[in-house]
Amino acid sequence: DYPTAIVTVEDSPLEGVGLEPVTEETRNQWNLEEEKGVLVTEVSARSPYASVLTAGMTIIEVNDVTVSSIGDLNENLRPGRVNKLWVSFRGNRGYVALRLE
């Protein structure tokens, strides 16, 4: 697990979703409030998660476990089940339900 690894939409554990760990650089670039988490950098229109996730959203927890890297995200996602994500977007926080395909 590389804490600063970036995942493209092609290689993402979430099909069609680009991901990047929150760092000082990404916080400045995306004007993020969160200091830790995994940033959604892009979402393909064909992604099964396009109706739930959007670019600029920060995933803070997956199934009640804090995540700060792509590896953390991978380890805590449950395939074939509904996953509970605690997210932040434009100053608002809340849970989203995500069924992993």
C-alpha positions in Angstrom: 0.0 0.0 0.0 1.5 3.3 -1.1 -0.1 6.1 0.9 0.1 8.6 -2.0 -0.8 6.2 -4.8 -3.3 7.6 -7.4 -5.8 5.4 -9.1 -7.2 6.1 -12.6 -10.8 5.2 -13.6 -9.4 2.2 -15.4 -7.7 0.7 -12.3 -10.0 1.8 -9.6 -11.6 -0.5 -7.0 -14.7 1.5 -7.8 -15.4 1.0 -11.5 -15.1 4.3 -13.5 -14.0 6.4 -10.4 -10.6 8.1 -10.2 -9.2 8.3 -6.7 -6.4 10.0 -4.9 -5.4 10.2 -1.2 -5.9 13.6 0.4 -2.6 15.4 0.7 -1.6 19.0 1.3 -1.3 19.4 -2.5 -4.7 17.9 -3.2 -6.3 20.0 -0.4 -4.9 23.2 -2.0 -5.8 22.1 -5.5 -9.3 21.1 -4.8 -9.9 23.5 -1.9 -10.8 20.7 0.5 -11.6 21.1 4.2 -10.7 17.5 5.0 -7.2 16.7 6.1 -7.5 12.9 5.6 -9.5 10.7 3.3 -9.6 9.6 -0.3 -10.6 12.2 -3.0 -12.8 11.3 -5.9 -11.0 13.0 -8.8 -13.3 11.9 -11.6 -16.3 9.8 -12.3 -17.0 8.3 -15.7 -20.6 8.9 -17.0 -20.7 5.1 -17.5 -19.6 4.3 -14.0 -22.2 2.4 -11.9 -21.5 4.9 -9.2 -22.0 8.0 -11.2 -25.4 8.7 -9.5 -23.8 8.6 -6.0 -20.2 9.9 -6.3 -19.0 13.1 -7.9 -15.6 14.6 -8.5 -14.4 16.7 -5.5 -16.1 14.4 -3.0 -13.9 13.2 -0.1 -14.5 9.7 1.2 -13.6 9.8 4.9 -14.9 6.4 6.2 -15.9 3.1 4.6 -18.1 0.9 6.7 -17.2 2.9 9.9 -13.5 2.7 9.3 -11.4 5.8 8.6 -9.6 5.7 5.3 -6.6 7.7 4.2 -5.3 5.7 1.2 -6.5 3.6 -1.7 -5.4 0.5 0.2 -7.5 1.4 3.2 -10.5 2.0 0.9 -9.9 -1.4 -0.9 -9.6 -3.3 2.4 -12.8 -2.0 3.8 -15.1 -2.2 0.7 -17.4 -5.3 0.8 -18.1 -6.7 -2.7 -21.6 -7.6 -3.5 -23.0 -5.7 -0.5 -24.2 -2.3 0.4 -21.3 -0.2 1.8 -21.7 2.8 4.0 -19.5 5.8 3.0 -19.0 8.9 5.2 -18.3 11.6 2.7 -17.6 15.3 2.5 -18.5 17.5 -0.4 -18.4 21.3 -0.5 -18.5 21.7 3.2 -21.3 19.2 3.8 -20.9 15.8 5.3 -23.2 12.8 5.2 -23.5 9.1 4.5 -24.0 7.5 1.1 -24.9 3.9 0.4 -22.9 2.3 -2.3 -23.6 -1.3 -3.6 -20.3 -2.6 -4.8 -20.6 -4.2 -8.2 
